[in-house]
Amino acid sequence: MKAFVMRAPGGLDCLEIIEHSDPGAPGPGEIRVAVHATSLNYHDLLVATGQFPAADGRVLMSDGAGVVEVVGSGVTEFKPGDYVVSCFFPQWQDGLPQAPVGSFAGVPGDGIDGFASSHAVRSAHAFTHAPRGWSHAEAATITTAALTAWRALVADGGLKAADVVLALGTGGVAIAALQIAKLMGAAVIITSSSDEKLERARALGADHVINYRQHADWGTRARDWTGGRGVDHVLEIGGPGTLAQSIEAVRVGGHISLIGVLTGLSGDVPTAQLMTKQARLQGLIVGSRRQQQEFVAALNLSDIRPVIDRSFTFEQLPDAVRHQERGAHFGKICVEW
Ligand SMILES: NC(=O)c1ccc[n+]([C@@H]2O[C@H](COP(=O)([O-])OP(=O)(O)OC[C@H]3O[C@@H](n4cnc5c(N)ncnc54)[C@H](OP(=O)(O)O)[C@@H]3O)[C@@H](O)[C@H]2O)c1
């Protein structure tokens, strides 16, 4: 079978399509899946560009969606023909995150082989059903980005109707957050470097938009938009360069989900302001399989369809990574085969 792998010493020039050994028939508790799509995340970009070193020969990509071909003995949750989507943490089924969940050692496309291949044989518990009626590319968008948004807002955030959500940027996580928040009856503020992207966010239902390039005080402006009260939830995808404004934006007792590292890995935090706001600052990485199942159940009752900026062929996977690097995308970038 074909697979896209990372070759030593790593980096975009070291991505290679190889003829990989077929994974064969599923063992007890496993399923064999014909993989048809993946979606790109910043994490995949870090692996593909060599910034997160991967083992020589590592099959790329954390997200995978496809069709069940064969089920192993004891598998009752799936049957051949079912559309499935992979889990970011195959070993985290339910409950609180625990070590080694905090590391990427068990994450497909990083610590273990990913889904840039024509087939995969894994534990049935490494997948959930895909949302009904979704294409493989659409389903592939939920493994990492959309599940992170769901956990931040719903599973951990306790989002309620009429809450105000501030989501930074217009990438995969932020646009999924916008869609989930609108589904739940919340108001949404979106920031972006691009007025054109902000118009697109408005068309998707954003109630208020702010250009963070033009307005360095975007957090204060978000708080002002709420009448001075502050927002209930922030999806913080920038990290040290944006956190101070996110703390400006959040209401007393609000919730900041620390999700992204786009402005760096460490920096100053206005701790006294965070304390006086009595806000919850929560680091989180994606979610459990149970959370993905609950998310899929909610999607099956909704009209949401993910926003796919552009889709590439299998052979074009390095071009897809370059497209993400350029940062011109809105929503998700997918690869289909
Ligand atoms: N913790 C987790 O579980 C988890 C899961 C998924 C992703 N992440 C992280 O979250 C971040 C975003 O991931 P993604 O997949 O959504 O990436 P993405 O699709 O590549 O989107 C990145 C977006 O971030 C926006 N952005 C960049 N710099 C910004 C800044 N200084 N302030 C506000 N927005 C900024 C840009 O929006 P505009 O172009 O509109 O300006 C860009 O579109 C990454 O750091 C990623 O590693 C974490």
The ligand as an SDF file (V2000), in Angstrom:
LIG
                    3D

 48 52  0  0  0  0  0  0  0  0999 V2000
   -4.0960   22.2110   22.1890 N   0  0  0  0  0  0  0  0  0  0  0  0
   -4.7060   21.5510   21.2300 C   0  0  0  0  0  0  0  0  0  0  0  0
   -5.3420   20.5490   21.4440 O   0  0  0  0  0  0  0  0  0  0  0  0
   -4.6490   22.0610   19.8300 C   0  0  0  0  0  0  0  0  0  0  0  0
   -5.4220   21.4930   18.8230 C   0  0  0  0  0  0  0  0  0  0  0  0
   -5.3870   22.0570   17.5470 C   0  0  0  0  0  0  0  0  0  0  0  0
   -4.5700   23.1340   17.3050 C   0  0  0  0  0  0  0  0  0  0  0  0
   -3.8050   23.6290   18.3190 N   0  0  0  0  0  0  0  0  0  0  0  0
   -2.9720   24.7900   18.1380 C   0  0  0  0  0  0  0  0  0  0  0  0
   -3.8210   25.9130   17.9100 O   0  0  0  0  0  0  0  0  0  0  0  0
   -3.2030   26.7850   17.0090 C   0  0  0  0  0  0  0  0  0  0  0  0
   -4.1300   26.9830   15.8070 C   0  0  0  0  0  0  0  0  0  0  0  0
   -4.3100   25.7390   15.1940 O   0  0  0  0  0  0  0  0  0  0  0  0
   -5.1400   25.6120   13.8480 P   0  0  0  0  0  0  0  0  0  0  0  0
   -5.1080   24.1790   13.4720 O   0  0  0  0  0  0  0  0  0  0  0  0
   -6.4480   26.3020   13.9810 O   0  0  0  0  0  0  0  0  0  0  0  0
   -4.1790   26.4200   12.8900 O   0  0  0  0  0  0  0  0  0  0  0  0
   -4.4560   27.0300   11.4770 P   0  0  0  0  0  0  0  0  0  0  0  0
   -5.6310   26.4070   10.8220 O   0  0  0  0  0  0  0  0  0  0  0  0
   -3.1590   27.0360   10.7640 O   0  0  0  0  0  0  0  0  0  0  0  0
   -4.8810   28.5260   11.8050 O   0  0  0  0  0  0  0  0  0  0  0  0
   -4.0220   29.4400   12.3550 C   0  0  0  0  0  0  0  0  0  0  0  0
   -4.7510   30.7660   12.4110 C   0  0  0  0  0  0  0  0  0  0  0  0
   -4.2530   31.4730   13.5320 O   0  0  0  0  0  0  0  0  0  0  0  0
   -4.4610   32.8340   13.3230 C   0  0  0  0  0  0  0  0  0  0  0  0
   -3.3790   33.5570   13.9720 N   0  0  0  0  0  0  0  0  0  0  0  0
   -2.0600   33.5080   13.7260 C   0  0  0  0  0  0  0  0  0  0  0  0
   -1.4040   34.3480   14.5330 N   0  0  0  0  0  0  0  0  0  0  0  0
   -2.3550   34.9440   15.2930 C   0  0  0  0  0  0  0  0  0  0  0  0
   -2.3280   35.9420   16.2960 C   0  0  0  0  0  0  0  0  0  0  0  0
   -1.1880   36.5010   16.6910 N   0  0  0  0  0  0  0  0  0  0  0  0
   -3.4950   36.3020   16.8740 N   0  0  0  0  0  0  0  0  0  0  0  0
   -4.6480   35.7500   16.4840 C   0  0  0  0  0  0  0  0  0  0  0  0
   -4.7470   34.8070   15.5340 N   0  0  0  0  0  0  0  0  0  0  0  0
   -3.6060   34.4290   14.9520 C   0  0  0  0  0  0  0  0  0  0  0  0
   -4.4970   33.0610   11.8310 C   0  0  0  0  0  0  0  0  0  0  0  0
   -5.7360   33.6950   11.5680 O   0  0  0  0  0  0  0  0  0  0  0  0
   -5.8910   34.8670   10.5080 P   0  0  0  0  0  0  0  0  0  0  0  0
   -5.2620   34.3450    9.2390 O   0  0  0  0  0  0  0  0  0  0  0  0
   -7.3350   35.0620   10.4310 O   0  0  0  0  0  0  0  0  0  0  0  0
   -5.1680   36.0740   11.0430 O   0  0  0  0  0  0  0  0  0  0  0  0
   -4.4840   31.6450   11.2350 C   0  0  0  0  0  0  0  0  0  0  0  0
   -5.4660   31.4550   10.2980 O   0  0  0  0  0  0  0  0  0  0  0  0
   -1.8310   26.1650   16.6880 C   0  0  0  0  0  0  0  0  0  0  0  0
   -0.8640   26.6900   17.5740 O   0  0  0  0  0  0  0  0  0  0  0  0
   -2.0330   24.7100   16.9740 C   0  0  0  0  0  0  0  0  0  0  0  0
   -0.8350   24.0340   17.3200 O   0  0  0  0  0  0  0  0  0  0  0  0
   -3.8150   23.1110   19.5530 C   0  0  0  0  0  0  0  0  0  0  0  0
  1  2  1  0
  2  3  2  0
  2  4  1  0
  4  5  1  0
  4 48  2  0
  5  6  2  0
  6  7  1  0
  7  8  2  0
  8  9  1  0
  8 48  1  0
  9 10  1  0
  9 46  1  0
 10 11  1  0
 11 12  1  0
 11 44  1  0
 12 13  1  0
 13 14  1  0
 14 15  2  0
 14 16  1  0
 14 17  1  0
 17 18  1  0
 18 19  2  0
 18 20  1  0
 18 21  1  0
 21 22  1  0
 22 23  1  0
 23 24  1  0
 23 42  1  0
 24 25  1  0
 25 26  1  0
 25 36  1  0
 26 27  1  0
 26 35  1  0
 27 28  2  0
 28 29  1  0
 29 30  1  0
 29 35  2  0
 30 31  1  0
 30 32  2  0
 32 33  1  0
 33 34  2  0
 34 35  1  0
 36 37  1  0
 36 42  1  0
 37 38  1  0
 38 39  2  0
 38 40  1  0
 38 41  1  0
 42 43  1  0
 44 45  1  0
 44 46  1  0
 46 47  1  0
M  CHG  2   8   1  16  -1
M  END
$$$$
